Amino acid sequence: MAKVTGIGGVFFKAKGDPAALSAWYRDCLGMPLQDFGGGVLEWKNDQAEDGGITVWHAAKADTAWFEPSSASFMINYRVDEIEPLLAHLAEKGVKPIKGPETHENGVFAWILDPDGNKVELWEPKIWDAKNRGGDG
């Protein structure tokens, strides 16, 4: 049977100027913008052991997961170093609405973009022998 093999893109409407919103993602989150105005992320550049997986999940209509955003989606961006990124965001006037928090699969923080979309930042955990329950 034919099947989905990955996420080919993330597309959403800007509430205002899409170029300004894209520039914010470039300047604040390091999104590598291309000449066409969008970004291209290549998982092969991700150094985490999971090889750059992407999680897909449909939430219940009444979920509070995406709050305080009223958007019907939330994008999780993999990041290489969350603490320096949060410091950079602070310099840009962007404060986390939650986090950073350490969970079993990495460190997470949440921010709002200029359109009020909740953005999840995730630094994947490095699974060394200690984390896997080995001898370390």
C-alpha positions in Angstrom: 0.0 0.0 0.0 1.2 3.5 -0.8 1.9 5.5 2.4 3.1 8.8 3.8 6.9 8.8 4.2 7.5 12.1 6.0 6.5 15.8 6.3 7.2 17.5 3.0 6.4 21.0 4.2 4.7 23.2 6.7 2.5 25.9 5.3 0.3 28.4 7.1 -1.3 31.8 6.5 0.4 34.9 8.0 -2.1 37.3 9.7 -0.2 40.2 8.3 3.0 40.6 6.1 4.3 37.1 5.3 7.8 38.5 4.5 8.0 40.2 7.9 6.9 37.0 9.7 9.4 35.0 7.7 12.1 37.5 8.6 11.2 37.1 12.3 11.7 33.3 12.0 15.0 33.9 10.3 16.3 36.5 12.8 14.9 34.9 15.9 15.0 31.2 15.3 17.7 31.0 12.6 15.3 29.6 9.9 17.4 29.3 6.7 15.3 31.2 4.2 15.7 30.6 0.5 15.2 33.0 -2.4 11.5 31.9 -2.8 10.9 33.3 0.8 10.4 30.0 2.6 12.9 27.9 4.6 14.3 24.5 3.8 15.2 22.3 6.7 17.3 19.2 6.0 17.1 16.6 8.7 20.4 15.2 7.5 22.0 18.3 9.2 20.4 17.3 12.5 23.0 15.8 14.8 20.6 14.0 17.2 20.7 10.3 17.3 17.1 9.9 16.2 18.1 11.0 12.7 15.7 13.9 12.7 12.3 12.3 13.3 9.1 14.3 12.9 6.2 13.5 15.2 2.6 13.8 13.8 -0.4 14.0 16.1 -4.0 15.0 15.9 -5.3 16.6 19.1 -8.8 16.8 20.4 -10.8 19.9 19.4 -11.0 21.1 23.0 -7.3 20.7 23.9 -5.6 23.4 25.9 -2.3 22.2 24.5 -1.9 25.1 22.1 -2.9 27.8 24.5 -2.5 30.7 24.7 -2.6 30.6 20.9 -6.0 30.4 19.3 -4.5 28.7 16.2 -5.6 25.1 15.4 -1.9 24.0 15.1 1.4 24.2 16.9 4.7 23.6 15.2 7.6 21.9 17.1 11.0 23.0 15.8 14.0 20.9 16.6 16.9 23.0 17.8 20.6 22.2 18.3 21.1 24.2 21.6 18.1 25.5 23.4 19.8 27.6 26.1 21.8 29.8 23.6 18.7 30.1 21.4 16.6 31.2 24.4 19.3 33.8 25.2 19.2 35.0 21.6 15.4 35.2 21.8 15.6 37.3 25.0 17.9 39.7 23.2 15.2 40.0 20.5 12.5 40.6 23.2 11.0 37.2 23.0 10.3 35.5 26.3 9.3 31.9 26.7 5.7 31.4 27.8 6.8 28.1 29.4 10.1 26.3 29.9 12.7 25.3 29.5 11.6 22.0 30.8 13.6 18.7 30.7 11.6 15.6 29.8 12.6 12.0 29.0 13.2 12.9 25.3 14.8 16.3 25.6 14.5 19.9 26.7 11.4 21.9 25.6 10.4 25.6 25.7 7.4 27.4 24.2 7.2 30.9 22.7 4.7 32.9 20.6 5.6 34.1 17.2 4.5 37.7 16.1 1.2 36.3 14.8 0.4 34.7 18.2 1.1 31.1 17.1 2.5 28.9 19.9 5.9 27.5 18.8 7.4 24.5 20.6 11.2 24.4 20.7 12.8 21.0 21.3 16.4 20.1 21.9 16.4 16.3 21.5 18.1 14.2 24.2 21.4 12.5 23.4 20.9 8.8 24.1 24.2 7.8 25.6 24.7 4.5 27.6 23.6 6.2 30.8 20.3 7.4 29.3 19.6 4.0 27.8 20.0 2.3 31.1 23.4 0.9 30.3 26.6 1.1 32.3 27.4 4.7 31.3 
